[in-house]
Amino acid sequence: MTNVELTVVIPAHNAAATLAAQLDALGAQEWDGGWEIVLVDNLSTDATLAIALEYGTHDARLRIVEAREQARIGYARNTGIAAARGRGIAMCDSDDVVGEGWVAAIGNALRTHEFVAGALDVHTLNPASLVATRGLAIEREQATFQGVFPVAHSCNVAFRRDVVTRIGGFAEDLVNGSDVDFSHRAWRAGIACHYEPAAVVAYRYRATFKALFRQARNYGKVNAQLVAKFRAAGTDVEFANDWKGWLFLARRLPSLTSARGRANWAWSAGTRVGRAEGRWRHRQALRARAS
């Protein structure tokens, strides 16, 4: 394909259960610019690759690349960026679904702005009990990190290739949070993040108590790592102080009798456990460097 203005990068790891819905949604998109899809298969062991190959037989815009060195989201995203032909790069995830007109909305925004964050619809793919786990702010306004700098979620983001040239790609040493780190580096470099509410992605939450807890714990663990990194760069952010959160969990134990209560408690508990682990690891690392 010649004259590619935009490449949509989709990292995928064992996404067989959800990938088809995302590819269907992308296949229905229309835009006046030239665009392509790069599916990055990151060490999948299920039918992810087979599903992508099948879609590729009837959509010439879809290309498939493999990221086989490590199972890390930052590495998969960087592999997609390296393979992209577009002057602009947009990203969405294999377990979400882009909304009608998403490519046009985010592609048009990228013509005017060099860094674009889209909106998240948390209702379409999730029952009310899961929506309640994190509130609704995620879909209504630009996300931030502690109110200090804007965050573009990697499930709905676009940037010009020059941005990556200037600040580098996604951190490959982070299990998660590489989008927060990328946003921080863009902010430190003076790159404004434009929030585009017309570029909507339906975001899928984890569906079980165990999966919610595990994801929240992973997010919590990386929080201390990110805070330490940002503070070292001169950004005034603080380590989480969770004593009120633990009190909240104790008070909400009676809510475990409802699906909504269990989901909310699992997310909150996982976040606090992860933050405690992350802070402990950070302190251990400081002691090791001091000895």
LINZI-V66944 format. One record per backbone hydrogen bond with DSSP energy under -1.0 kcal/mol. NH is the residue of the N-H (numbers start at 1). CO is the residue of the C=O. If there is no record, write none. Layout:
# LINZI-V66944
NH | CO
NH | CO
This chain:
# LINZI-V66944
5 | 34
6 | 34
7 | 88
8 | 36
9 | 90
10 | 38
12 | 40
18 | 15
19 | 15
22 | 18
23 | 19
24 | 20
25 | 21
26 | 22
27 | 23
28 | 24
29 | 26
36 | 6
37 | 61
38 | 8
39 | 63
40 | 10
41 | 65
42 | 12
51 | 47
52 | 48
53 | 49
54 | 50
55 | 51
56 | 52
58 | 55
62 | 59
63 | 37
65 | 39
67 | 41
72 | 70
76 | 72
77 | 73
78 | 74
79 | 75
80 | 76
81 | 77
82 | 78
83 | 79
88 | 5
89 | 159
90 | 7
91 | 157
92 | 9
96 | 93
97 | 202
99 | 200
102 | 99
105 | 101
106 | 102
107 | 103
108 | 104
109 | 105
110 | 106
112 | 109
113 | 109
116 | 158
117 | 194
118 | 156
119 | 199
121 | 201
126 | 123
130 | 127
131 | 127
132 | 128
133 | 130
134 | 131
139 | 136
141 | 137
145 | 149
148 | 145
151 | 143
156 | 153
157 | 91
158 | 116
159 | 89
160 | 114
161 | 87
163 | 160
165 | 161
166 | 162
167 | 163
168 | 164
181 | 177
182 | 178
183 | 179
184 | 180
185 | 181
186 | 182
187 | 183
188 | 184
189 | 185
190 | 187
191 | 186
194 | 115
196 | 117
199 | 196
200 | 198
201 | 119
202 | 97
203 | 121
212 | 208
213 | 209
214 | 210
215 | 211
216 | 212
217 | 213
218 | 214
219 | 215
220 | 216
221 | 217
222 | 218
226 | 222
227 | 223
228 | 224
229 | 225
230 | 226
231 | 227
232 | 228
233 | 229
234 | 231
235 | 230
237 | 235
246 | 242
247 | 243
248 | 244
249 | 245
250 | 246
251 | 247
252 | 248
253 | 250
255 | 252
256 | 253
257 | 254
258 | 255
262 | 258
263 | 259
264 | 260
265 | 261
266 | 262
267 | 263
268 | 264
269 | 265
270 | 266
271 | 267
272 | 268
273 | 269
274 | 270
275 | 271
276 | 272
277 | 273
278 | 274
279 | 275
280 | 276
281 | 277
282 | 278
283 | 279
284 | 280
285 | 281
286 | 282
287 | 283
288 | 284
289 | 285
290 | 286
291 | 287
